[in-house]
Amino acid sequence: MSSLLTHLRLICRASYLLSTVCWGLIAVLVLYPFINLESQRAVKKAWSRQMLKACGLDFRVEASPEGLLEPQPGELVVMNHISFIDILALDALRPVHFIAKSEIRAWPVIGTLCQRTGTIFIERGKRHAVHDVLRVMAAELSQGEVVSFFPEGTTSDGRQLLPFHANLFEAAVRAGAAVRPVVISYRQDGEVTTIPAFIDDLSLVDCALVVFRAKGLSVTMRLLDRVPSDGLSRHELAARVREAMHRGTS
């Protein structure tokens, strides 16, 4: 009986997820060209929250010490990286221009969604790729847009922070922008869990199936104090942000 219920849950979630992906694709192809940026962000936020629901996760936000419930215009958002769900949770908090590997462009459906919703792609392995991305990031931040990346560069099980890569923090230094650290965590029935962690030799499909079969999952986004970039090098800024996030996860 338990196995049957698990299979039924998987089928229902897969159907709900597919329908949500479809309406998101229709929205970016048909609706986006006719609405302004604020409306586009509202659509993306609503879609991301529905995607989380389709994956079986409750979405929770813990306000920053100054009482903010989302990143502010012109901030560089950095977050720890645990799961393929992380970007959905970030866009459910506040849609951003996310830095992603260029290979995602070729992914069916997801590539189109990313391209049409402001993703900034980086060509890994190319000599000037980071310089080009930094220029775009700094320009977006200077115009009041919110840009984000994962400073760890890979996923962990969420129990500790991995070392940070400082290169992309240079965008905040150039734009004079503050960094907004966000700590993401996953729980099952109130207890911290590694179920959504995309680690070891798990494939994306295997990780997704584990999440879809589970129940009682939630994702929490905790906003921390902004970290000003004034007078700091990218390495100093990365170190301060990591220390703040380390305190925020302990």
C-alpha positions in Angstrom: 0.0 0.0 0.0 2.8 2.4 0.9 4.6 1.6 -2.4 1.4 2.3 -4.3 0.9 5.6 -2.6 4.5 6.6 -3.4 3.9 5.7 -7.1 0.7 7.7 -7.2 2.4 10.7 -5.6 5.2 10.5 -8.2 2.7 10.3 -11.1 0.6 13.3 -9.8 3.7 15.4 -9.2 5.1 14.6 -12.6 1.8 15.6 -14.3 1.6 18.8 -12.3 5.2 19.6 -13.0 4.8 19.0 -16.7 1.8 21.3 -16.9 3.6 24.0 -15.0 6.6 23.8 -17.3 4.3 24.1 -20.3 2.5 27.2 -19.0 5.9 28.8 -18.2 7.1 28.1 -21.7 4.0 29.6 -23.2 4.3 32.6 -21.0 7.9 33.5 -22.1 7.1 32.8 -25.7 3.7 34.5 -26.0 3.2 36.8 -23.1 6.6 38.2 -22.3 7.0 40.2 -25.5 3.9 42.3 -24.6 4.4 43.0 -20.9 6.9 45.2 -19.0 9.8 44.0 -16.9 7.9 44.3 -13.6 5.1 42.1 -15.0 7.7 39.7 -16.4 9.2 39.3 -12.9 5.8 38.8 -11.4 5.1 36.0 -13.8 8.5 34.4 -13.2 8.0 34.6 -9.5 4.6 33.0 -9.6 5.8 30.3 -12.0 8.8 29.5 -9.7 6.6 29.2 -6.7 4.2 26.8 -8.6 7.2 24.8 -9.7 8.3 24.3 -6.1 4.8 23.3 -5.2 4.8 20.8 -8.1 8.0 19.3 -6.8 6.3 18.8 -3.4 8.1 21.6 -1.4 6.7 24.2 0.9 8.4 27.6 0.4 9.5 29.6 3.4 11.3 32.9 3.8 13.2 34.2 6.8 13.5 38.0 6.8 16.9 39.7 6.9 17.9 41.4 10.2 16.5 44.7 8.8 13.2 43.0 8.0 13.6 42.6 4.2 11.8 39.7 2.6 13.6 39.9 -0.8 16.9 41.2 -2.2 16.9 44.9 -3.2 17.5 46.5 -6.6 21.2 46.7 -7.5 22.3 43.9 -5.1 24.5 41.0 -6.1 22.9 37.9 -4.5 25.1 35.0 -3.5 23.8 31.7 -2.1 25.0 28.3 -1.1 24.3 25.5 -3.6 22.7 22.3 -2.7 20.2 21.2 -5.3 18.8 21.7 -8.8 15.9 23.3 -6.9 18.0 26.2 -5.6 17.4 28.5 -8.6 13.7 27.9 -8.5 13.7 28.9 -4.8 15.7 32.0 -5.6 13.4 33.1 -8.4 10.4 32.4 -6.1 12.0 34.8 -3.6 12.9 37.5 -6.2 13.6 36.9 -9.9 17.2 37.6 -10.8 19.7 37.5 -13.7 21.5 34.3 -12.9 24.9 33.3 -14.1 24.8 29.8 -15.8 27.0 27.7 -17.9 26.4 28.2 -21.6 25.6 24.5 -22.2 22.2 25.1 -20.6 21.2 27.0 -23.8 21.0 23.6 -25.6 18.7 21.9 -23.0 15.2 21.2 -24.3 12.6 23.6 -22.9 14.8 24.7 -19.9 17.3 26.3 -22.3 14.5 28.4 -23.9 13.1 29.4 -20.5 16.6 30.5 -19.3 17.3 32.5 -22.4 14.0 34.3 -22.4 14.1 35.2 -18.7 17.4 37.1 -18.4 20.0 34.4 -17.7 23.6 35.5 -18.2 25.5 32.6 -19.8 29.2 32.1 -19.3 31.3 30.2 -21.9 33.5 28.0 -19.7 37.0 27.3 -21.0 37.2 30.5 -23.1 39.9 32.9 -22.2 37.9 36.1 -22.1 34.6 34.5 -20.8 34.9 35.8 -17.2 35.8 39.3 -18.4 32.8 39.4 -20.7 30.4 38.2 -18.0 31.8 40.6 -15.4 31.1 43.5 -17.8 27.5 42.4 -18.3 27.0 41.8 -14.5 28.4 45.2 -13.5 26.3 46.9 -16.1 23.1 45.1 -14.9 23.9 46.0 -11.2 24.6 49.6 -12.1 21.1 49.8 -13.7 19.5 48.5 -10.5 19.0 44.9 -11.6 19.6 41.9 -9.3 22.3 39.5 -10.4 23.2 36.2 -8.7 25.6 33.3 -8.8 26.7 30.4 -6.6 30.2 31.2 -5.2 30.9 27.6 -4.3 30.8 26.7 -8.0 29.3 23.2 -7.2 26.8 21.6 -4.9 27.2 20.3 -1.3 25.0 18.4 1.1 24.2 21.7 2.8 25.9 20.9 6.0 28.9 23.1 5.4 30.1 25.8 3.0 32.6 24.9 0.4 35.5 27.3 -0.5 34.3 30.4 -2.5 35.5 31.4 -6.0 36.1 35.2 -5.8 36.2 36.1 -9.5 32.6 37.1 -10.0 32.6 39.2 -6.9 34.6 41.7 -9.0 31.3 42.7 -10.6 30.0 44.1 -7.3 33.4 45.9 -6.8 33.2 47.5 -10.2 29.6 48.6 -9.8 30.0 49.7 -6.2 27.1 47.3 -5.4 26.3 45.6 -2.1 26.2 41.8 -1.8 23.2 40.2 -0.3 24.0 36.7 1.1 21.1 34.2 1.1 21.3 30.9 2.9 19.1 28.1 1.5 18.2 25.0 3.5 15.9 22.0 3.1 13.9 20.3 5.7 11.6 17.2 6.0 9.0 17.4 8.7 10.9 20.2 10.3 14.3 18.5 10.4 17.3 19.3 8.1 17.5 16.8 5.3 19.9 16.0 2.4 17.2 14.5 0.2 17.3 17.3 -2.4 21.1 17.4 -2.5 22.5 16.9 -6.0 25.8 15.3 -5.0 28.1 12.3 -5.5 27.2 10.2 -8.6 23.5 11.1 -8.6 22.1 12.0 -12.0 19.7 14.9 -12.3 16.9 12.5 -13.1 17.7 10.3 -10.0 17.9 13.4 -7.8 14.5 14.6 -9.1 12.9 11.2 -8.6 14.1 11.2 -5.0 12.5 14.6 -4.4 9.3 13.7 -6.1 8.8 10.6 -4.1 9.4 12.3 -0.7 6.8 14.0 1.4 7.0 16.7 4.0 9.7 18.7 2.3 10.3 22.4 2.6 12.8 24.9 1.4 13.8 27.9 3.4 15.5 31.1 2.2 17.2 33.1 4.9 18.2 36.6 4.0 21.3 38.0 5.7 22.6 41.6 6.1 23.9 43.2 3.0 27.7 43.4 2.7 29.0 46.7 1.2 31.7 46.3 -1.4 33.2 49.8 -0.9 37.0 49.8 -0.6 37.3 46.0 -0.8 39.0 43.8 -3.3 37.0 40.8 -4.7 38.9 38.5 -2.4 38.2 40.6 0.7 34.5 40.8 -0.3 34.2 37.1 -0.9 35.9 36.4 2.5 33.4 38.7 4.3 30.4 37.2 2.6 31.5 33.7 3.3 32.1 34.5 7.0 28.6 36.0 7.1 27.1 32.9 5.5 29.1 30.6 7.8 27.5 32.3 10.8 24.1 32.2 9.1 24.3 28.4 8.6 25.7 27.5 12.1 
